């Protein structure tokens, strides 16, 4: 993947690559407990992209997916790591996914809800992280249940309990960790959606930038970079997405 002045200007108009990092998704990123610095799969990919572009890297970290998306859409960051969604796609050009994550439901141990098809019923409230991929998806899909939005994805289960709601929805790994932490909770079998995590660049940056980023993601999957990053960070509950195009990297 060759770079030139036009391409570098598209990716790094300020002279450095500003990568929007969502700390609200523990599968993709986290803050180091000692230093507070972001780390994880998305940080590894941002670092490698900056290396290939031969520019410096600036990590712009956010607590929620919505904030991370807005930063890229508003040109406050140059690239980001998001779940693919049609609404977000109005302003952001997505690559093919690099990992696929399960969206799951969690209920109390004594809840009468036993299966996913029992969630979308009148009088039931489903807690989601505001602006998350599953917020956008469930807003479209749920017809009878009411959606209640927690400020961030990591706050979903605590909000679900404190507000005495019926269902919590989110990334399976986050829900499993909260269930172990708090006790008295159980996940429903199966998944309500497969969250396709991709990289994205503002559409106004042009087709060459989006094509370069797409080729970069395919190269990272094909080379084993993504799989190695998942293993290095001890991530479970996510799978490397299938290759969708040949890479020229």
Secondary structure as UniProt FT lines:
FT   HELIX           5..11
FT   TURN            13..14
FT   STRAND          16..22
FT   TURN            23..24
FT   TURN            26..28
FT   STRAND          30..31
FT   TURN            33..35
FT   STRAND          38..39
FT   HELIX           41..53
FT   STRAND          56..62
FT   HELIX           65..73
FT   TURN            74..75
FT   STRAND          79..83
FT   TURN            86..87
FT   HELIX           88..90
FT   STRAND          92..94
FT   STRAND          99..108
FT   TURN            109..110
FT   HELIX           116..118
FT   TURN            122..123
FT   STRAND          125..129
FT   TURN            130..131
FT   HELIX           133..141
FT   STRAND          146..150
FT   HELIX           153..155
FT   HELIX           156..162
FT   TURN            163..164
FT   STRAND          167..171
FT   HELIX           172..182
FT   STRAND          185..187
FT   STRAND          193..202
FT   HELIX           203..205
FT   HELIX           207..222
FT   TURN            223..224
FT   HELIX           225..232
FT   TURN            233..234
FT   STRAND          238..240
//
